[in-house]
Amino acid sequence: MKYVLVTGGVVSGLGKGVTASSIGVVLKGCGLRVTSIKIDPYLNTDAGTMSPFEHGEVFVLDDGGEVDLDLGNYERFLDVTLTRENNITTGKIYKSVLEKERRGDYLGKTVQVVPHITDAIKDWIESVAAIPVDGKDAPADVCVIELGGTVGDIESMPFIEALRQLSFSVGQDNFCLIHVSLIPVIGVVGEQKTKPTQHSVRELRALGLTPHLLACRSAQPLLENTKDKLSRFCHVPAGNILNIHDVPNIWHIPLLLRNQNAHTTILKQLDLLSIATPPHLQEWTEMAETYDNLTNSVRIAMVGKYVGLPDSYLSVVKALLHACIACSLKPSIDWIAASDLEDDSATSTPEAHASAWETLRNAACVLVPGGFGDRGVGGMILAAKYARENKVPYLGICLGMQISVIEFARSVLGLERADSTEFDGATPNPVVIFMPEGSRTHMGSTMRLGSRRTLFQTPDCVTSKLYENSEYVDERHRHRYEVNPDVIGQLEDAGLKFVGTDESGKRMEILELPGHPYYVGVQFHPEFKSRPGRPSALFLGLILAATGKLESYLNRHQNGSK
């Protein structure tokens, strides 16, 4: 196995994940099979219990793993299906070592960070790297490892030591280190400063790791004298200093790396030049150029709880991007804090209230994504009501589906106190209830998680047609509450149709409102499986409906033409 390690220096949030994904894309373009591992040095076992404000969205894998959002980047860029083991955390490592210690596996030895923790890290990396993630049988050729955080962080020290040992044990022909660092520009003179990167590389070298390549993040392309200075003081050849400057969209990053011959340097370091081909990135070139040349846009109202941090909905944003590009449009996302739509905010923050409603009314479609807790729920219900009554295309995901059920029960069935037991445990009309297998005491991994099958109940529904008339669909779930089976009859008699259920027929997975241009709620998260060039069917349906093209699209596909 060949390893490419991506580390970061100076500051966090430099885009190591996109850089690591892009390196994978270029190597894949050279005919190699690639897998990925993300190391998160935090003590949480996984990302499942973290607030989206803290760490961005929680990305869910087929096997139910709740992982860092960077694994979403890997899946989208490399078109692979990763496992929960591809995300290593300090919590997972220490837990596995402590379980061994309790079993007596260490034969009475004193358990220490070195060698026991570092050995566990190395063993984990080597075993996970061998798991095929691209649908083929044999292990991949290259494993790209991203070390989260910044070099010098106290929590990442055991991982740095383990990776140093790994580089020594696998041999220099099997290990390539790429250090991502910031080149800031200070003051009016606009001079590119190399000192932070020098310090970062010095720290890395002091810990026993020497970078083979530097990936320098900057607003503008690096000047030659900046490169020379970096080369001289960081002991990296000038040809191995890559510049990842700001670009119009992230699909340019693999092209940027290719144009700087990053693949040649990496392949040479890994002794793979003889088996690799020149990078074939035609699809990426077309995607990047297509997006740059789009002029028309569609306005999408995103009504959620965590709109202050767009990374909280990263996969939803990407799925909208994929769907819009398929329709030759740019997404124009209007972020609306759900609480700003509520009646209370009309008195407490009248300007925000007025602005939120104006934004909602100007949008071509409405999307209510997933979330937990009762903050902003009233605003989401108002958004769903607005979309339903005004025939505005609506897509409700997870909580967004439950919101549409609560709103329909209140407005159409006249059940004024209809609610989810998540928000009101004493509601006389519980239309959304806690599901049986969940845990009320433990937060982590106690939900309905991962890929589950949804069976279509009626072949002529919109969602079935969007999924190419399939009888079923496998999508990823992450929820504790769902529609109360006891109220399905009432809701359906009033006009709401549940067109997709699980295999038992008791869990409602997809709802539609016949006679509406596009009013769809799904209990699963279709955004997690959306890919560039292969958009999620439901997001595509939303954008087509928002632009008045859904009917003609469905007719074309019904007739067998694409």
Secondary structure, 3 states (H helix, E strand, C coil): CEEEEEEECCCCCCCHHHHHHHHHHHHHHCCCCEEEEEEECCCCCCCCCCCHHHHCCCEECCCCCEECCHHHHHHHHHCCCCCHHHEEEHHHHHHHHHHHHHHCCCCCCCCCHHHHHHHHHHHHHHHHHCCCCCCCCCCCCEEEEEECCCCCCHHHHHHHHHHHHHHHHHCHHHEEEEEEEECCEECCCCEECCHHHHHHHHHHHHCCCCCCEEEEEECCCCCHHHHHHHHHHHCCCHHHEEEEECCCCCCHHHHHHHHCCHHHHHHHHCCCCCCCCCCCCHHHHHHHHHHHHCCCEEEEEEEECCCCCHHHHHHHHHHHHHHHHHCCCEEEEEEEEHHHHCHHHHHHCHHHHHHHHHHHHHCCEEEECCCCCCCCHHHHHHHHHHHHHCCCCEEEECHHHHHHHHHHHHHCCCCCCCEECCCCCCCCCEEEEECCCCCCCCCCCCCEEEEEEEEECCCCCHHHHHCCCCCEEEEEEEECEEECHHHHHHHHHCCCEEEEECCCCCCEEEEECCCCCCEEEECCCHHHHCECCECCHHHHHHHHHHCCCHHHHHHHHHCCCC
